[in-house]
């Protein structure tokens, strides 16, 4: 999470499988596709995100681990740096199932 929203594409090489899929409901509206698929596409997403948002702060509210799955409940706060005279604070959150 921090690697993706913290704009560190190196996290993809370190942790992701070739067939990695990054998907959030808002992707269809924002990206025109329901998911970003594969290491190169996820790396490109992270780089684009870093050019649009800065000062990312992620808070993990709860982590639930099962036999081979993890659920993260989190929130994110960033400064939007595009389409704006002055950076605007943006907030959102999610539940990530890994």
Secondary structure, DSSP 8 states (H G I E B T S, - for coil): -HHHHTT-THHHHHH--TT-EE--THHHHHHSSS-EESHHHHHHHHHHHHHHEEEEEEEEEEEEE-SS-EEEEEEEEEEE-SS-SS-EEEEEEEEEE-
